[in-house]
Amino acid sequence: DIAAEANIIRGQADTLWANAASTRHADITRKAFLSLSGLMGAVEQRLPPALEAEVADVKRAAESIRPDEALLSQRDRVQEFFERSATVVRQLSETRSG
């Protein structure tokens, strides 16, 4: 359910903002990224053409975040998640407008 996934992601984002000094940022971020990749998969299933490979890349990028390692030291992994996510969002946007 897309609305439920979106609510989970909002809650995870709120947790990050509310706990700026937390040592659990990597864990919370990883969970939020995995939720976002699931949301992308749910949206992708509703629109042709399928973006299965690209959504799988987003999920792999989310899974690469190590919850036991400081998030700051994982900048490259975080950047990869955002780049792969941007690709999916861009392609979804083109599909909807095309």
C-alpha positions as CSV (number, residue, x, y, z in Angstrom):
1,D,0.0,0.0,0.0
2,I,1.6,3.2,-1.2
3,A,0.0,5.5,1.4
4,A,1.1,3.2,4.2
5,E,4.7,3.1,2.9
6,A,4.7,6.9,2.6
7,N,3.6,7.2,6.2
8,I,6.4,4.9,7.4
9,I,9.0,7.0,5.5
10,R,7.6,10.2,7.0
11,G,8.0,8.7,10.4
12,Q,11.5,7.6,9.7
13,A,12.4,11.1,8.5
14,D,10.9,12.6,11.6
15,T,13.0,10.3,13.8
16,L,16.1,11.4,12.0
17,W,15.3,15.1,12.5
18,A,14.2,14.7,16.1
19,N,17.4,12.8,17.1
20,A,20.2,14.8,15.4
21,A,22.8,13.5,17.9
22,S,21.7,9.9,17.6
23,T,24.4,7.3,16.8
24,R,21.7,5.3,15.0
25,H,21.5,7.5,11.9
26,A,22.9,4.9,9.6
27,D,20.4,2.3,10.8
28,I,17.5,4.7,10.5
29,T,18.6,5.9,7.1
30,R,19.1,2.4,5.8
31,K,15.5,1.5,6.9
32,A,14.2,4.7,5.3
33,F,16.0,4.0,2.1
34,L,14.7,0.4,2.0
35,S,11.2,1.8,2.5
36,L,11.7,4.2,-0.3
37,S,12.9,1.5,-2.7
38,G,9.8,-0.5,-1.8
39,L,7.6,2.5,-2.5
40,M,9.3,2.9,-5.9
41,G,8.7,-0.7,-6.6
42,A,5.0,-0.3,-5.8
43,V,4.6,2.7,-8.0
44,E,6.7,1.1,-10.8
45,Q,4.3,-1.9,-10.9
46,R,1.4,0.3,-11.8
47,L,3.2,1.9,-14.8
48,P,4.5,0.4,-18.0
49,P,7.3,0.0,-19.0
50,A,8.6,-1.9,-16.0
51,L,11.7,-0.5,-14.3
52,E,12.5,-3.7,-12.4
53,A,16.2,-3.5,-12.9
54,E,16.5,0.1,-11.9
55,V,14.3,-0.3,-8.8
56,A,16.4,-3.4,-7.9
57,D,19.5,-1.1,-8.1
58,V,17.9,1.3,-5.7
59,K,17.2,-1.5,-3.3
60,R,20.8,-2.8,-3.5
61,A,22.1,0.8,-2.9
62,A,19.9,1.0,0.2
63,E,21.1,-2.4,1.4
64,S,24.7,-1.3,1.1
65,I,24.2,1.2,4.0
66,R,25.8,-0.4,7.0
67,P,23.7,0.3,10.2
68,D,26.8,-0.3,12.4
69,E,29.0,2.3,10.6
70,A,28.8,6.1,10.9
71,L,26.6,7.5,8.2
72,L,29.1,10.3,7.4
73,S,31.8,7.7,6.5
74,Q,29.3,6.2,4.0
75,R,28.8,9.3,1.9
76,D,29.6,7.4,-1.4
77,R,26.9,4.8,-0.6
78,V,24.3,7.5,0.3
79,Q,25.2,9.4,-2.9
80,E,24.7,6.2,-5.0
81,F,21.3,5.6,-3.4
82,F,20.2,9.2,-4.4
83,E,21.6,8.9,-7.9
84,R,19.9,5.6,-8.5
85,S,16.7,6.9,-7.0
86,A,16.8,10.0,-9.2
87,T,17.1,7.7,-12.3
88,V,13.9,5.8,-11.3
89,V,12.0,9.0,-10.5
90,R,13.1,10.6,-13.7
91,Q,12.0,7.6,-15.7
92,L,8.7,7.3,-13.9
93,S,8.1,11.0,-14.6
94,E,8.8,10.5,-18.3
95,T,6.5,7.5,-18.4
96,R,3.6,9.5,-16.8
97,S,4.1,12.5,-19.1
98,G,4.8,10.4,-22.3
